[in-house]
Amino acid sequence: MTTATAPTPTAAHARPEPAATSPSLARLTQVELRKLADTRAGRWLLITIGLIAVAIVVVQLFVTDAAEQTFSAFFEPSLLPVGLLLPVLGILSITSEWSQRTALTTFALVPRRERVIVAKLTAVVLAALGSVLVSLVVAAAGTLAAKATGGAGAWTFDWRMLPHAAVFQVGSVLLGAGFGLLLLNTPLAIVTYLLLPTVWSVLAAMIEGLRGPARWLDTSYTMGALLGPDVTAGQWARLGVSLVVWVLLPLVAGLFRTLRREVS
């Protein structure tokens, strides 16, 4: 009596395993958005940004005249303090990979580092646009509260302020991301971001020869024009020059450094 054995599949007939695919840019951006709130520093920074926007509206309800309690009056003052914190968020999004030693894992999973950097920049830009939305929501709540407590509660708003606010907050967060990408060190990047513009402003005030260039290079001056509805062509030109110097150049130099830096 004979027994038949089933033939074993050969390597030629084995089903090939699917090749590993790189995650899409949308997926990477989603991961980077989650990372913004994963760390304790990032989470509390986001909470602080929201609380500051709320606190400004609450203070206005008590200290401003009833006639001045309008939607526009609640929206505009929240832009500057929020814009001062967004660069720190941009710095943390970049430097946390190196300070928490996760860069080795991140770049091992996604070897093309430029895709990770683009995802990080996209995430912080979306966070900056989200801060504008938060300011709008808080301003709307303040308007309703003003109406209920005897204030004007008028919904007057110059809609030109909306794109100006978006440019202001996106420029602010990319300013911090540029410092973070260039220095790759959280304390150094934050101190440089806080100190360098202040030193530049002081020198421009003290030295007469620097006052002309300061009108083109001082971001506190050029971006301040965005806090109002009317921005002239000259102001847009000065804003563009300052953003090239303080945002685009650090981003390009930082990207080049990150691509060449050894991960350990």
C-alpha positions in Angstrom: 0.0 0.0 0.0 1.4 3.3 -1.0 0.7 6.8 0.5 0.6 10.0 -1.5 2.2 13.1 0.0 0.9 16.5 -1.0 3.5 18.5 -2.8 4.9 21.4 -0.8 4.8 24.7 -2.5 8.1 25.8 -3.9 9.6 29.2 -3.5 8.5 30.0 -7.0 4.9 29.4 -6.2 5.0 31.3 -2.8 2.9 34.4 -2.7 5.2 37.4 -2.7 5.0 39.7 0.3 3.8 43.2 -0.5 6.5 45.8 -0.6 6.5 48.3 2.3 5.0 51.6 1.4 6.0 54.9 2.8 3.3 56.7 4.8 1.6 59.5 2.9 2.2 63.2 3.7 -1.3 63.4 5.1 -0.6 60.5 7.5 2.7 62.1 8.6 0.9 65.4 9.2 -1.7 63.7 11.3 1.0 62.1 13.4 2.8 65.4 13.9 -0.4 67.1 14.9 -0.9 64.4 17.6 2.7 64.9 18.7 2.0 68.6 19.4 -0.2 67.6 22.3 1.5 64.4 23.3 4.3 66.0 25.4 3.5 67.8 28.6 5.1 71.0 27.4 3.2 71.0 24.1 -0.1 70.1 25.8 0.2 72.9 28.4 1.3 75.4 25.7 -1.8 74.7 23.7 -4.0 75.0 26.8 -2.3 78.3 27.7 -2.9 79.7 24.3 -6.6 79.0 24.6 -6.8 80.3 28.2 -5.1 83.6 27.2 -7.6 84.1 24.4 -10.4 83.6 26.9 -8.8 85.7 29.6 -8.4 88.7 27.3 -12.2 88.6 26.5 -13.1 88.3 30.2 -10.9 91.3 31.1 -12.5 93.3 28.3 -16.0 92.6 29.6 -15.0 94.2 32.9 -12.7 97.1 31.9 -13.9 98.4 28.5 -16.8 100.7 27.9 -20.1 99.1 27.0 -20.1 100.8 23.6 -16.7 99.2 22.7 -17.7 95.6 23.5 -18.0 94.4 19.9 -16.9 91.3 18.0 -14.0 93.1 16.4 -12.9 94.6 19.7 -12.8 91.1 21.2 -11.1 89.5 18.3 -8.2 91.8 17.5 -6.5 92.0 21.0 -6.2 88.2 21.3 -4.0 88.0 18.2 -0.8 89.5 19.6 -0.4 87.5 22.9 -1.4 84.2 21.1 1.1 85.1 18.3 3.9 85.5 20.9 3.4 81.9 22.1 2.9 80.2 18.7 6.6 80.5 17.8 7.4 78.4 21.0 5.0 75.8 19.7 6.9 75.8 16.3 10.2 75.4 18.1 9.0 72.5 20.3 7.6 70.7 17.2 11.0 70.6 15.6 13.4 70.3 18.5 11.5 67.7 20.5 12.7 65.0 18.2 16.3 65.8 19.3 15.7 66.7 22.9 13.6 63.5 23.6 15.9 61.4 21.4 13.1 60.2 19.1 14.8 61.3 15.9 16.4 57.9 15.5 13.1 56.2 15.5 11.4 58.8 13.4 14.0 58.9 10.7 14.3 55.1 10.7 10.6 54.7 9.9 10.7 57.6 7.4 14.2 57.8 5.9 13.4 60.8 3.7 13.8 63.4 6.4 12.5 66.2 4.2 9.0 64.6 4.3 9.1 64.6 8.1 10.1 68.3 8.1 7.3 69.2 5.6 4.8 67.3 7.8 6.0 69.1 10.9 5.7 72.5 9.2 2.2 71.6 7.8 1.1 70.6 11.3 2.2 73.9 13.0 0.6 75.9 10.2 -2.7 74.1 10.8 -2.3 74.8 14.5 -1.7 78.5 13.8 -4.9 78.6 11.6 -6.7 76.7 14.4 -5.6 79.5 16.8 -7.4 82.0 14.6 -10.5 79.9 14.7 -10.2 79.8 18.5 -10.0 83.6 18.6 -13.1 83.8 16.4 -15.0 81.5 18.7 -13.9 83.3 21.9 -14.8 86.7 20.3 -18.2 85.4 19.4 -18.7 84.1 23.0 -17.6 87.5 24.3 -20.0 89.3 22.0 -22.9 87.2 23.3 -21.8 87.8 26.9 -21.6 91.5 26.3 -25.1 91.6 24.8 -26.4 89.7 27.8 -24.7 92.0 30.4 -25.7 95.3 28.9 -22.8 95.9 26.5 -23.0 96.8 22.9 -22.7 93.2 21.7 -22.4 94.4 18.1 -21.2 92.0 15.5 -19.3 94.6 13.5 -16.2 93.1 11.9 -14.0 94.0 9.0 -13.5 90.7 7.2 -10.1 91.9 5.9 -8.9 91.2 9.4 -9.4 87.4 8.9 -6.7 86.8 6.2 -4.4 89.3 8.0 -4.8 87.3 11.2 -4.1 84.1 9.4 -0.9 85.5 7.9 0.2 87.0 11.3 -0.2 83.7 13.1 1.2 81.5 10.4 4.2 83.8 10.1 4.7 83.7 13.8 4.7 80.0 14.1 7.0 79.5 11.1 9.4 82.1 12.7 9.7 79.8 15.7 10.0 76.7 13.5 12.8 78.3 11.5 14.8 79.0 14.7 14.1 75.4 15.9 15.1 73.8 12.6 18.3 75.9 12.5 19.5 75.4 16.0 17.9 72.0 16.9 18.1 72.8 20.6 15.0 73.8 22.5 16.5 76.2 25.2 18.8 77.8 22.7 16.1 78.3 20.1 13.6 79.8 22.5 16.2 82.2 24.0 17.4 83.2 20.6 13.8 83.8 19.4 13.0 85.9 22.4 16.3 87.8 22.6 17.4 88.5 19.0 14.3 90.6 18.0 14.6 92.5 21.2 18.2 93.3 20.7 17.6 94.3 17.1 14.8 96.7 18.2 17.0 98.2 20.9 19.9 98.7 18.5 17.6 100.3 15.9 16.2 102.7 18.5 19.8 103.7 19.6 21.6 103.8 16.3 20.1 106.1 13.7 21.6 104.3 10.8 19.7 101.1 11.6 16.3 102.8 11.7 15.8 102.6 8.0 16.7 98.8 7.7 14.7 98.1 10.8 11.5 99.2 9.0 12.2 96.3 6.6 13.8 93.7 8.9 12.1 94.2 12.4 9.3 91.6 12.4 7.7 93.3 15.4 7.3 96.4 13.2 6.4 94.7 9.9 4.0 92.1 11.3 2.4 94.7 13.6 0.7 96.2 10.5 -1.4 93.0 10.2 -3.2 93.7 13.5 -5.4 96.2 11.6 -7.7 95.9 8.6 -5.7 98.4 6.4 -2.3 97.2 5.1 -0.7 99.2 2.3 1.4 97.9 -0.5 4.5 99.2 1.1 3.7 97.4 4.4 3.2 94.2 2.5 6.6 94.6 0.8 8.3 95.2 4.1 6.6 92.2 5.6 7.7 90.0 2.7 11.3 91.1 3.1 11.3 90.5 6.9 9.7 87.1 6.5 12.3 86.1 3.9 15.2 87.0 6.2 13.7 85.7 9.5 11.6 82.8 8.3 12.6 81.5 4.8 16.4 81.7 5.3 16.4 79.9 8.7 14.1 77.2 7.3 16.2 76.5 4.3 19.5 76.5 6.3 17.9 74.4 9.0 16.5 71.9 6.5 20.0 71.6 5.0 21.5 71.0 8.4 18.9 68.5 9.4 19.4 66.5 6.2 23.1 66.3 6.9 23.1 65.8 10.7 24.0 62.4 12.0 21.3 60.9 14.2 22.7 59.2 17.4 
